Amino acid sequence: MQSVVESQKVTQNFISDGHVIDLPYHALQKACISIFGLSLYTIKLPSIIIAVLTALFLILLLNRWFKSDVAIVSSMLTTLSTAFLFISGFGAPIIMYVFWLAVILWLGSKIIGNDNTHPMLVISFAFCTALSLYTPHMLYISLGIALAGITHPHLRECIKQLKVYQLVISVAVFILVLIPLALGCISNTSTLVQLVFTHDFSNFIFNISTAFAPFFSFITAYDSVFLAPLFGLATVALIIIGILASIGKLFTSRNTVVSLLVIYAILVSGLNQNAAISVVIPIAILTAAGIESIIQKWHSLFPENPYAHIVGTLPVVAVILFIIFADLSHFIFGYHYTPAVANNFNNDITLISENLESGTILIMPADHPDYEFYRLLEHKQNITIMQEIPDRDNLSIATIGEPSTDENLKLKRIITSPKKLNSARLYIYEKNTTDKQGS
């Protein structure tokens, strides 16, 4: 709901108003709502679109470092994990952390070590890197890339091999894309603080512990939108195997990327807890390394026996299918039956669209946390949002969450929701004081 409110602020004056944070996502979300209307599905549609693209780039990225079969399997494990499925349907910009990392790393891997780099790859890298800066704290990724390009001899040599016109066009594209962001930061200095720093450094350690608590908690269910654990025990085992297999190759480009991304996710989550989800990318790489290590170990036992290779692959396939099934079951049922998590969600927008007639007055105080969202819904659902009950008769009145105490209202229906602990969510009344006075 908060994301939708921010998306509707992307107007002609969004730069002067400073509404540039997560601009690519909010612009897409506003476009979806403008075209298809405001509903539960249009709110989630941008995340679903970006999730599909992220899964594609993740396969391409892993395919740069692993065989195709390992890349596909590990990407399936990642994209069907509870963590990825959640951000894919959350309807908020949190998925952009994973998306930008997958895109930038894949484009960078295509440019590095390529003697004849296509100009569009270089331009796309500059374009995506610039757009990623609209996401809070992604600036540190860009600074890390720039620092690596300056200090690493191999990267410097690769940059020198690029044609001058490619660099000129890329720099021009980078600057042009950043103009709205720069103007937004100048017009509203708090925007720069949200993009780079945090308003309260005293909670730095607390934010880190809170952000990563649901990732590997197999006992406790936290009062959070995240379902613990976000990665199952079998996936954690593959990650540990991947870490052990990578210890001897610590300074390879792949393991260097994993190490830096883990450090980034930990430190930046102290500034913004949502940034912890960026650990999905290094987890995907380590999962692939674990699967590759298991297959290689088995094949090394019978290097000349293809039948043994096939037989040895079957248990691996069975384990992978078990992990996928367990993650899907955990995601589907966990968000319905874990009270601490499920109570953070509601389907009020669906209840309103299905049960309120056109012209119904929805009573909601101005200090309600979702007041701005329902004011937007007012124009889409043809209902009226008011803070007090109007002094007129023959009205259809509704309240959300709490019943009304007005004696002039006659309760007609109570709409319940299976997604809330207090299941009575929508109270529908009829106001007709004339009949009451007459009787």
Secondary structure, DSSP 4 states (H G I P E B T S, - for coil): -HHHHHHHT-STTHHHHT--TTHHHHHHHHHHHHHH-SSHHHHHHHHHHHHHHHHHHHHHHHHHHS-HHHHHHHHHHHHTSHHHHHHHSS-SGGGHHHHHHHHHHHHHHHHTT-TT--HHHHHHHHHHHHHHTTSTTTHHHHHHHHHHHHH-HHHHHHHHHS-HHHHHHHHHHHHHHHHHHHHHHHH-HHHHHHHHS-S-GGGHHHHHHHHHTTTS-SSPPPSSSSPSPSS-HHHHHHHHHHHHHHGGGTTSHHHHHHHHHHHHHHHHHTT-GGGGGGGHHHHHHHHHHHHHHHHHHHHHHSTT-HHHHHHHHHHHHHHHHHHHHHHHHHHHHHHHH-HHHHTT---HHHHHHHHPPTTPEEE--TTSTTHHHHHHHHHHHT-EEESS--S-SSEEEEEESS----TTEEEEEEEE-TTSSS-EEEEEEEE-HHHHHH-
